[in-house]
């Protein structure tokens, strides 16, 4: 394999792994009787778990417009998963917070991640799984930037 093929393979594998976990999460939540959530709603919940509560910050993290994230959040509010509350540090801003139902759903989602991690450890072997976890937990630094010709500025 060429270096370019290696990079493409790694990036596609990361994306495939993300889809594997998201599909497993959806399957677990449905088995537990939760309503179907979309992938954007899953990503909003992931941001919430990471402590990101402002819709504008979530939109930036996901690479979507604020309007798109507000539409997703509004769907989640209508489903009773999250609510919009005043930001304790700035009353002019709304942030998302899980409802009681949303918190219970989050706990189930967290449980699914534990189960999927355990299963992946069995499938890959514990040593390989821990090696992959260690590598993925490394600090990758800030996202790269490029000039108009596609040359990396951070190289």
C-alpha positions in Angstrom: 0.0 0.0 0.0 1.2 3.5 -0.7 1.3 6.2 2.0 -1.8 7.8 0.4 -3.7 4.5 0.5 -2.6 4.0 4.1 -4.0 7.4 5.1 -7.2 6.8 3.2 -7.6 3.4 4.8 -7.1 4.8 8.3 -9.6 7.7 7.8 -12.2 5.4 6.3 -11.7 2.9 9.1 -12.3 5.7 11.7 -15.5 6.7 9.9 -16.6 3.0 9.6 -15.9 2.7 13.4 -18.0 5.7 14.1 -20.9 4.3 12.1 -20.5 0.9 13.8 -20.8 2.5 17.2 -23.7 4.8 16.2 -25.6 1.9 14.7 -25.0 -0.2 17.8 -26.1 2.7 19.9 -29.3 3.1 17.9 -30.0 -0.6 18.1 -29.5 -0.6 21.9 -31.7 2.4 22.5 -34.5 0.9 20.3 -34.2 -2.4 22.2 -34.7 -0.5 25.4 -37.8 1.1 24.0 -36.5 4.6 23.3 -37.7 6.5 20.3 -35.5 6.5 17.2 -33.0 9.4 17.1 -31.3 10.6 14.0 -27.5 10.7 13.6 -27.5 14.5 14.1 -29.5 14.1 17.3 -26.9 11.5 18.4 -24.2 14.0 17.7 -26.0 16.7 19.7 -26.2 14.2 22.7 -22.5 13.4 22.3 -21.6 17.1 22.5 -23.8 17.4 25.6 -22.0 14.4 27.2 -18.7 16.2 26.4 -20.0 19.3 28.2 -20.8 21.4 25.1 -24.2 23.0 25.7 -24.4 26.1 23.5 -26.1 25.4 20.2 -23.6 27.7 18.4 -20.7 25.6 19.8 -22.4 22.4 18.9 -23.0 23.6 15.3 -19.4 24.6 15.0 -18.2 21.2 16.3 -20.5 19.4 13.9 -19.7 21.7 10.9 -23.3 22.7 10.3 -25.2 26.0 10.4 -26.8 27.3 13.6 -30.1 27.1 11.8 -29.6 23.3 11.2 -28.6 22.7 14.8 -31.6 24.6 16.1 -33.9 22.5 13.9 -32.3 19.3 15.4 -32.5 20.7 18.9 -36.1 21.7 18.4 -36.9 18.1 17.3 -35.2 16.8 20.5 -37.2 19.3 22.6 -40.4 18.1 21.0 -39.4 14.5 21.7 -38.8 15.4 25.4 -35.1 14.5 25.2 -33.6 18.0 26.0 -34.8 21.4 27.0 -33.5 24.9 26.3 -32.6 26.7 29.5 -31.0 30.0 30.4 -27.2 29.9 30.4 -26.2 30.5 34.0 -23.2 32.6 32.8 -25.2 34.7 30.3 -28.9 35.1 30.7 -29.3 36.2 27.1 -28.2 32.8 25.8 -30.0 29.5 25.8 -28.2 26.2 26.4 -29.4 22.7 26.1 -29.9 20.4 29.1 -31.2 16.9 29.2 -34.7 16.4 30.6 -35.3 13.7 33.1 -36.1 11.4 30.2 -33.1 12.6 28.3 -30.8 11.9 31.3 -32.2 8.3 31.6 -31.7 7.9 27.9 -28.1 9.2 28.3 -27.5 6.6 31.0 -28.8 3.8 28.7 -26.6 5.2 25.8 -23.6 5.2 28.1 -24.3 1.6 29.1 -24.5 0.7 25.4 -21.1 2.2 24.8 -19.6 0.1 27.6 -21.2 -3.1 26.2 -20.0 -2.3 22.7 -16.5 -1.5 24.0 -16.4 -4.8 25.8 -17.6 -6.7 22.7 -15.0 -4.9 20.5 -12.3 -5.9 23.0 -13.4 -9.5 22.6 -13.6 -9.3 18.8 -10.2 -7.6 18.4 -8.5 -9.1 21.4 -7.9 -7.1 24.6 -4.3 -6.1 23.8 -5.2 -4.8 20.3 -8.3 -3.0 21.7 -6.3 -1.3 24.4 -3.6 -0.3 21.9 -6.2 1.3 19.6 -7.8 3.1 22.5 -4.5 4.4 23.6 -3.6 5.7 20.1 -7.1 7.3 19.7 -6.9 9.0 23.1 -3.6 10.8 22.2 -3.8 14.6 21.7 -4.0 15.1 18.0 -3.5 18.8 18.3 -5.7 21.5 16.6 -7.3 20.7 13.2 -5.0 21.3 10.3 -5.4 24.4 8.1 -4.4 24.7 4.4 -3.7 27.5 2.0 -5.7 27.9 -1.2 -3.4 25.5 -3.1 -4.1 22.8 -0.5 -0.7 23.0 1.1 -0.8 22.4 4.9 0.0 25.5 7.0 0.7 23.4 10.1 3.2 21.1 8.4 
